[in-house]
Amino acid sequence: MKIAVAIPCYKVTNHVMGVIAAIGPEVDAIYAVDDACPNHSGKFIEEHNTDPRVRVLYNPENRGVGGAIVTAYKAAIADKMDIVVKIDGDGQMNPALLPQFVRPLLRKQADYTKGNRFFRPESVQDMPPVRLFGNAVLSFLTKLSCGYWNSMDPTNGYTAVRTNVLEELPLDKLERRYFFETDMLFRLNTVRAVVRDVPMDSVYADEESNLKIGKILPEFLRKHLSRLGRRYVYNYLVRDFNVGTVYSLMGTLLVLGGSFFGIAHWISGNAHNQTASSGTVMLAALPIIIGIQCLIAFMHYDVSNVPTEPLSNSLDDLHTPARSPSTNLDI
């Protein structure tokens, strides 16, 4: 398979040439995307690069990391690459790990691989506590909204993907900035792609992150809730109606019904100075208890419903020419 590397370039002139130099011979093409960089990263690469695999792409305006990677994805698809690996140009992702990210794709065990800095305890020893906590919270929210319960570290940008799977995604609708990695997981879940984590250590160079938690947290919460609702409607109402649908609908109705019944009788009892009978309490509490059990059962079903059969395998079969029945017969 032909392997390409996509490098988003925005204020990375101090590190990008070292990143390019560290990319091994197993890679066929390297796309360096100048995302309207004020430091003119693209021109810098063209002036200092001697690697014939490198091709500099230019975005006319700053589109964020997502917009830069989509530009590289489209170029890889047009050049008929099979796998695209995303490596940031700031030196925080070790290109020597690339074979580990590509291997599950070559073995047809996954459609998309991503880094996981939480797999080994030793990997997080140097991670700032605030970043560690924030990533843990974001990981849980991503599990809820994207459905990949076996995946951690959703903001990790070290990824690899099959291009035939990319062709199934609405690339122009992907988030362009900090939510790009999470939105990518959401889109992959809608096509039932298999995602696998690759253990890696965290590396911190001298580049400063532009991500301000206090500023982006409300936006992230809103987008997670939006994708959670869309994933539920698509997977449990539109595409399929299964036991998970029954659990979720019954659980929600029972919890809401019991809650409204209990609150109504509590207000009425206070207004008339009456104590609720044990029967009234049971009629309020029992639906809530049963409803919570149904919602737990739904969560269990959703966790067990993570995609396990790589989508790229069936896509490869669709594009494989049928063997002539008159030759090479197995008798």
N, C-alpha and C positions, 0 to 999 in steps of 0.2 A: 504494500500500500504506500501511496505517496503522502508524506507527512509535511505539513507546513506549520510555521510558528507565526503568531500574530503578536506584535508588540505595540501597545498604545504609547505614543510618545508625547508627553506634555511636561515640560520643565524637567527633563531627565538627561540633559546633555552630560552631566557628571558621571553617569553610570551606563548609559545605553550601549556604548561601544564595547564595554567589558561584557555586557550581557550577550551581545551578538557574537563576540569572540568565543564565548563559552558554549555556544550551541554546537552540538556534535554533528558528525557527518551523516547520521541517519535522517537528517532533515533535508528535504528537497527544496523548500522555498521559505523565505523569511519576509513577512510583510511588516514594515515599520510604518505606522500611521501617524503622521504629523497632524494632530487635532487642533489646528490653528494655534500652534504653540508660540507664545511671545518670544521664546528663545530660539525660534526657527530650528527646531530639532531635526526636521527633514533635511534642510540644507546642510546642517552640521554632519548628519550621517552620510549624505552624498559626498561631502568633501573629504571625509576621513575613512570611509568604508572601502575595503578591498575584497570583500566576500561577494562573489558573483551571484549568490543565492538571494541577496538582499534586494528588495524592491520597495521604494518609498512611495507611500500613498498619502495624498493630501486631502483633508477635509476643508471646505471653503470657510466654515465657521466652527467654533468650538461646540462639539456635540457630546462631550463627556466620554467617560470610558466605554459606556455602552455603544454610543455612536461610532467611536473609533473601532471597536471590535466588530461591529456589524459591517463596516467598510471592508475590514480584512476578511470577514466571513464570505462576503459576496465575491471578493477577488479570488478566494480559494475555491469557491464553487465554480466560478468561471474558468479557472485554470485546471479544473477536474482533479483537485486534491482529494484525498480520502479522509484525512484526519487533520484537524487544526488544533494546535496547542496554544493557549494564551499565556504569555509570560510578560509581566510588567517590566518596564524599562528602568525602574528605579533601583535595581540590584537586590530587591528583597525576595526574589524567587530564584532558586538555584537551577540553572538550565541542566545540570547534571542529573536532576531528578526526572527529566523528560521521559526516559524509557519506562519508568514506573507508571507514569500517567498513560502512556500509549499501550502498554502491554495488555490490559484488560480489553481494549478496543480491538487489538490485533487478534486476540484469542476469542473474540465475539462473545465476551462475557458481560459487556456493558456498552451503552451508547454514549455515555458522558461520564468523565471522571473529574473529580475536584479534590483539591488539597484539604487535609484535615489536620490542624495543628493541635488538636485535643486528644489524639489517639494515644500518645505516650505521655505519662506524667512528666518525663524529663523535657518534653517539648514546650511545656508552658511555664517552666521555672523562671524564664527571663521575661515573660509577658507581664506588662503592667496590670495590677489588680483591677483597675477600672475597665481596661480593655477586655480582660478575662471575663468579668461579670457581664459586660455589655454583649459580648459574643455569645455567652451562654443563654442570655435572654432572647437575643435575636435568633439563635438556633431553635429554641422552643417555638417561637412565633412562626418561624419558617416551616417547621414540621406541621403545624396546624394549617397554615395557608397553602402550602405546596404539596403536602401529602407524603414527603419522603422522610418517614419516621426513623429510618436507619442512617440518616445523614446528619453530620454536625458541621459547624464552622461555615455557615452559608455565605458569609461575606468574603470567603477566601477566593481570590481571583485566579489562582493557578488551576487551569482547567484544560481538558482535552475533549473533543467531540467529533463524531463522525459527520462528514458533510452531507451524507444522504439523509441524516436525521435533521440537519439544519434546513434542508430543503422543505421539510414538512412544517417548519415554524414560520409564523408571520414576522420576519426579521425587522421590518420597518415599524412594527408595533412594540418592539422591546423597549423597556425603560432605557434611557440614555445615560443616566448618571449613577448615583450611589446605589440605587435599588436594582441595578442591572443584573447582578448575580442571582438575586432572589427571584426576580421576574423570569429569568432564564429557567430556573427550576420549576416555576409554575407552568411555563409554556411546555416544558418537557413532560410534565405530568399529564397535561391534556392529551398528549399523543402516546402516553403509556411507555415512555422511554425509561430504560434502566440506568440509574445513577449509582456510581460506586465511589466511595471515599478512598483517597490515597494518603497514608500517613506522611507527614512532613514536619520539619522543625520550623519554628518561627524565626525570622531574621529581620533585624531592624537596622536600616542604614541611616544616613543623616538626613534623609528626606522627611519633611514635615507633612503630616496628614492634614488635608483640608476638611476632613470630616469632623463636624462639630455636633456631638451627641445631643446637646440641648436643643439645637436648631432642627435636626432632622428627625428626632424621636416622634413628634406628633405626625409628621408626614409618613414615617415608616408604619406607625400603628394604623393609620387610615388605609394605606395601601395593602397591608396584611389583611385587614378586615374585608376589604374589597375582594381580594383574591380568595380568601376563605369562602365567602359567599358564592363567588363564581365557580369555584371548584366543586362545592357541594351541589349546586344546581346542575352543573354539567355532568358530574359523575353519578349522582344519585337520583336525579329527576329526568334529565334529558336523555343521556346515553343509556342509562340502565335504571331499573326499579327493582331493588333487591332487598334482602333482609336488613341491610344497613339502613335503607330508606325507611323501612317499617320501624326499626328501633328508634331512629332519630325523630320521626314524626310523632310516634306514640309518646316517646319520652318528653318531647317539648310540650305536647298537648296536656299530658298528665301533670307536669310540673307547673305549667301556667294555670291550668284549671284548679289544682289544689291550692296554689298560692292566692288566686283571686277569691276563691271560696273562703279561705281562712281569713284574708284581709277584710272581706265584706262582713263576715260574722263578727270579727273583732271590733270593727267600727260600729256595727249595730249594737253589740253588747255594751260598748262604752257609752253610746248615746242613751241607752235605756237602763244603764246600771245593772246589767245582767251578766252573770258568769256563764261562759260557754260550757255546754254539757260535754261529757267524755265522748259521746257519739259524734258531736260536731267536730271535736278536735281530731278524732280518728278519720272522719271524712275529709278533713283538710290535709292531714299528715300522710295518710296512706297513699294517695295519688302522687304526692311529691316523692315519697320513698321509692315507689315503683318506677316513677318517671326517671329518677336519678339512676336507678339500676339499668333502665333501657338506654340511657345516654352513655353509661359506662360500656354497655354491650356494643353500642354503635362505635365508640372509640376503639374498642378491641377489634372490631371488624375493619375499621379504617386502617389501623396499624398493620393488620395482616393482609391488606389489599395493596401493598406497595408493589409496583411492577417488578417482575422477575425474569420475563422473557424479553431479551433485547429486541427493540424495534428494527434495528439495522439488519438483523438476520433476515427478516421477512422482506425488507426493502431490497437486500442483495438478491434474494430469490426472484423478486419481480423483474430485476434488470439482468438476470443471467439468461442467456439465450438457451432455448430448449434444445436438447440433444436430438440429432436426427434419428428417427426410429430405424433407419435402414443400416446404421453403422454402429459398431461397438456395443452390440447387444449383450446383456447379461442373461445367460440361459442357465 
